[in-house]
Amino acid sequence: MDDLAFGGEGVGRADGYVVFVRGGLPGDRLRVRLTEARSRFGRGVIEAVEAPSRDRVGAPCPYFGRCGGCRLQHLDYPAQLRFKAKQVADCLTRIAGVADVPIRPIIGAPELYGYRNKMEFTVARAAGGTVVGLHEADRYDRVLDIERCLIQSDVMNGLLAEARAFFAERKLPVYDQESGEGLLRFLMLREGKRTGEAMVNVVTSAPQVSELAPLADRLRSRVGQTASVILNVNPKKASVAVGVEEHLLAGRDHIREALGGLVFQISANSFFQTNTLQAERLFTLVEESTELTGSETVIDLYSGTGAISLLLARRCRAVYGIEVALAAVDDAQRNAKANGIENCTFLSGEVRGVLPQLIARGVRAEVVVADPPRAGFHPKALRALALLGPERIVYVSCNPATLARDLGELARGGYRVEWVQPLDMFPHTPHIEALARLSRL
Ligand SMILES: C[S@@+](CC[C@H](N)C(=O)[O-])C[C@H]1O[C@@H](n2cnc3c(N)ncnc32)[C@H](O)[C@@H]1O
């Protein structure tokens, strides 16, 4: 194997023919069975590792290889970081077409396991009974029963075990995606890493409050950190863990998390960064990169639940956050209030529509921070940003390919890309986060 592809599959060659192999690592010599053969490349599965890569390690998780979650546990962590840094560098060279952008050494995660503050498990029916777990790799119709997940904390594993036992003991019917019958759909767990408060959110197809209420008593008596037990009802076919109505079974309707000196209220359906400790590092970097002196106006594009806006609000005159999801805007406003922050305005709508409106109203900003979804900027949003012409742009990205595309556009539009900082938010997964700082020429 020569390399790892974007999604973490090994890339090798047999007589010049390129083959993608799940689980293959650079430096491995493998015997592979071809499962798909196209004219330019094929796919294969490992039959034997004839000579392992120097970076191959034993994966600690018993579900590794079958679970769709962590695909790179068998790659030593320093090698995972090298892979991620290389992906960022490759994208900048291939896609951005901006020469000589300094790429800072990648920042590894402070915790390699137990780092997630949110997990979403699917409840499914299997031959042996009810399973509560994660989808198998590339098999969205199959759910693996997960007794203990290593990327969540012991408290969350305790809640998972209690909920699983309760579902089985009570013989609660499991929702069937085909027929639309049955009750239990998802079990979502959240935890404030800094506050220790935990949330259990059971997503069902119907509001069977009396059937689920005893779960709240059980969890509260057996797992002391349980601060919130919620029932979300999703009667629709769409297989999502977001309900149309919510019932509070015990405690508060939210948990709290502390980050960067602020306290955030997180409800069942709120977005919040899923790796608290590394998000805090990322946001500190954002804060430093903005170099605010107190007099600036900042626009936070794709502001989500407002974490970046609220953290920057302490260091500037005013912040405008733009976010399409109404629920996230509500959360951002609530969090501003809870933290006594009065210089943030959150606007709902798409950046490509709202940013031109702000400019038309005469709003100007010295600094823009952007944290778009994987697709990056819409061309109209990028044009509006160029029209606004802030002195500095700090771009946070979870997709190096769209980051590189947008940096290329901004570089052609009069910005210098000063540096790019890769950072690992999700050890053992192929996800790559990066931050770029640009200044107007
Ligand atoms: C990576 S998240 C940003 C999270 C944010 N920094 C936080 O910490 O809460 C991207 C956000 O962009 C929002 N979004 C997606 N498309 C959008 C668009 N066209 N206009 C505005 N917001 C959008 C999503 O709803 C999501 O909240």
The ligand as a Tripos MOL2 file, in Angstrom:
@<TRIPOS>MOLECULE
LIG
   27    29     1     0     0
SMALL
NO_CHARGES

@<TRIPOS>ATOM
      1 C1        -19.6220   23.6210   11.1330 C.3       1 LIG1
      2 S1        -21.1230   24.2670   11.6870 S.3       1 LIG1
      3 C2        -20.6430   25.7230   12.5040 C.3       1 LIG1
      4 C3        -20.7410   25.5780   13.9790 C.3       1 LIG1
      5 C4        -20.4610   26.7960   14.7970 C.3       1 LIG1
      6 N1        -19.1730   27.3470   14.5900 N.3       1 LIG1
      7 C5        -20.6720   26.4210   16.2590 C.2       1 LIG1
      8 O1        -19.6790   26.1870   16.9560 O.co2     1 LIG1
      9 O2        -21.8250   26.3190   16.6930 O.co2     1 LIG1
     10 C6        -21.8200   24.9000   10.2020 C.3       1 LIG1
     11 C7        -23.1120   25.6240   10.3900 C.3       1 LIG1
     12 O3        -23.5200   26.1820    9.1400 O.3       1 LIG1
     13 C8        -24.9170   26.1510    9.0540 C.3       1 LIG1
     14 N2        -25.2450   26.3250    7.6230 N.ar      1 LIG1
     15 C9        -25.2230   25.3890    6.6410 C.ar      1 LIG1
     16 N3        -25.4940   25.9650    5.4560 N.ar      1 LIG1
     17 C10       -25.6770   27.2810    5.6810 C.ar      1 LIG1
     18 C11       -25.9660   28.4010    4.8460 C.ar      1 LIG1
     19 N4        -26.1080   28.2510    3.5310 N.pl3     1 LIG1
     20 N5        -26.0940   29.6140    5.4070 N.ar      1 LIG1
     21 C12       -25.9520   29.7580    6.7630 C.ar      1 LIG1
     22 N6        -25.6760   28.7430    7.6040 N.ar      1 LIG1
     23 C13       -25.5240   27.5210    7.0760 C.ar      1 LIG1
     24 C14       -25.2830   24.8280    9.6710 C.3       1 LIG1
     25 O4        -26.6270   24.8150   10.1240 O.3       1 LIG1
     26 C15       -24.2680   24.7370   10.8200 C.3       1 LIG1
     27 O5        -24.8110   25.2490   12.0150 O.3       1 LIG1
@<TRIPOS>BOND
     1     1     2 1
     2     2     3 1
     3     2    10 1
     4     3     4 1
     5     4     5 1
     6     5     6 1
     7     5     7 1
     8     7     8 2
     9     7     9 1
    10    10    11 1
    11    11    12 1
    12    11    26 1
    13    12    13 1
    14    13    14 1
    15    13    24 1
    16    14    15 ar
    17    14    23 ar
    18    15    16 ar
    19    16    17 ar
    20    17    18 ar
    21    17    23 ar
    22    18    19 1
    23    18    20 ar
    24    20    21 ar
    25    21    22 ar
    26    22    23 ar
    27    24    25 1
    28    24    26 1
    29    26    27 1
@<TRIPOS>SUBSTRUCTURE
     1 LIG1         1 GROUP 0 **** ****
